[in-house]
């Protein structure tokens, strides 16, 4: 499988093509980028100094953000994506249209394995995951590509929360 293209978000034609391919509007894409960057700025990461922000776009049009929260006991650290999903689910949100993640490195970084599994719990496999880097470049992959042969709620006979 070929690596996903890394695109410059400065190119309006790239953004338009991305939006068309993944069922987003250019306004939604812009909001996801801006909100993911803003969330990244709120990260609590005194140990790794690796700032991550995540934003979920619900099918109803709400945006829910999260940032990584580190802990001196590293396994207790919570990633930005899981913070966002925790907030969204406890606030009653269901049905997600897109997930955006912003980091302070380049090229764009994908969600970790634990976060991919968390996303799988609440999103359809066709959900686009948009990954922004520190320079505004981005890459987009559907969840099914980031987490092939996945295990989800239906594997246990539970209807999907997506």
C-alpha positions in Angstrom: 0.0 0.0 0.0 1.4 3.4 -0.9 2.0 6.0 1.7 -0.6 8.7 1.9 0.3 12.0 0.2 1.3 14.8 2.4 -0.4 17.9 1.1 0.1 21.6 1.8 -3.0 23.1 3.3 -1.9 26.4 1.7 -3.1 25.1 -1.7 -6.9 25.8 -2.1 -7.1 23.1 -4.8 -5.6 20.4 -2.5 -8.1 21.3 0.2 -11.0 21.3 -2.2 -10.0 17.9 -3.6 -9.5 16.5 -0.1 -12.9 17.9 1.0 -14.6 16.4 -2.1 -13.0 13.0 -1.5 -13.9 12.8 2.2 -17.3 14.5 2.3 -16.3 17.7 4.0 -16.8 21.3 3.2 -13.9 23.7 3.0 -15.3 25.5 6.0 -15.4 22.3 8.1 -11.8 21.6 7.0 -10.7 25.0 8.0 -12.4 24.8 11.4 -10.9 21.4 12.0 -7.4 22.8 11.3 -7.9 25.9 13.4 -9.5 24.1 16.3 -6.9 21.3 16.3 -4.1 23.9 16.5 -5.9 25.8 19.2 -6.4 22.5 21.2 -2.7 21.7 20.8 -1.8 25.0 22.5 -3.7 23.8 25.6 -1.8 20.5 26.0 -0.2 19.7 29.3 3.1 17.9 28.4 5.9 18.9 30.8 7.7 15.6 30.3 7.8 15.0 26.6 7.0 18.6 25.4 5.1 16.9 22.6 1.9 18.9 22.1 -1.0 17.3 20.4 -4.5 18.7 19.8 -7.5 16.7 18.5 -10.9 17.8 17.3 -14.0 15.7 16.5 -16.6 16.9 14.0 -20.0 15.4 14.8 -22.5 14.7 12.1 -24.7 17.3 13.8 -22.0 19.9 13.2 -20.5 20.2 16.7 -16.8 20.4 17.3 -15.3 18.8 20.4 -11.6 19.3 21.2 -9.0 17.7 23.4 -5.3 17.9 24.1 -2.8 15.5 25.5 -2.5 15.5 29.3 0.7 13.9 30.6 1.4 12.4 34.0 4.7 11.6 35.8 3.6 8.0 35.6 3.7 7.8 31.8 1.0 5.1 31.3 -1.5 7.4 33.1 -1.0 10.0 30.3 -4.0 10.6 28.2 -3.7 11.3 24.5 -5.6 14.2 22.8 -7.9 12.0 20.8 -9.0 10.1 23.9 -9.6 13.3 25.8 -11.8 14.6 22.9 -13.8 11.3 22.7 -14.2 11.2 26.5 -15.7 14.7 26.4 -17.8 14.0 23.4 -19.3 10.8 24.6 -20.0 12.1 28.2 -21.7 15.1 26.7 -24.0 12.9 24.7 -22.5 13.2 21.2 -22.7 10.3 18.8 -22.0 10.0 15.1 -18.7 11.5 14.0 -18.0 12.9 10.6 -14.2 13.5 10.9 -11.3 13.5 13.3 -8.4 16.0 13.1 -5.1 15.8 14.9 -2.4 18.5 15.1 1.1 18.0 16.3 4.2 20.1 16.7 6.4 18.0 14.5 6.8 17.5 10.7 5.7 15.4 8.8 2.1 14.9 10.1 1.9 12.2 12.8 -0.9 9.6 13.0 -2.8 8.7 16.2 -1.1 6.1 18.3 -2.4 2.5 18.3 -4.5 3.0 21.5 -6.1 6.1 20.0 -6.9 4.3 16.8 -8.7 1.6 18.7 -10.6 4.3 20.7 -11.6 6.0 17.4 -12.8 2.6 16.1 -15.2 2.3 19.1 -17.1 5.5 18.1 -16.5 6.0 14.4 -17.4 4.3 11.2 -14.4 2.7 9.4 -14.8 5.3 6.5 -14.3 8.2 8.9 -11.4 10.5 7.6 -8.6 11.1 10.0 -6.9 14.4 9.1 -3.4 14.8 10.5 -1.8 18.3 10.5 1.9 19.0 11.2 3.6 22.1 12.6 3.9 23.6 9.2 0.3 23.4 8.1 0.9 20.3 5.9 -1.6 17.5 6.2 -2.3 13.9 5.4 -5.7 12.2 5.4 -6.5 8.6 5.8 -9.7 6.7 6.5 -9.8 4.8 9.8 -10.0 1.5 7.9 -6.5 2.2 6.5 -5.1 3.3 9.8 -6.5 0.3 11.6 -6.8 -2.6 9.2 -8.5 -5.8 10.3 -9.9 -3.9 13.2 -11.8 -5.3 16.2 -14.9 -3.3 17.2 -18.1 -3.4 19.2 -19.9 -5.6 16.6 -17.1 -8.2 17.1 -18.6 -8.7 20.5 -22.2 -8.6 19.3 -22.8 -5.0 20.4 -24.2 -2.5 17.9 -21.6 0.0 16.9 -21.7 3.4 18.7 -20.9 5.0 15.3 
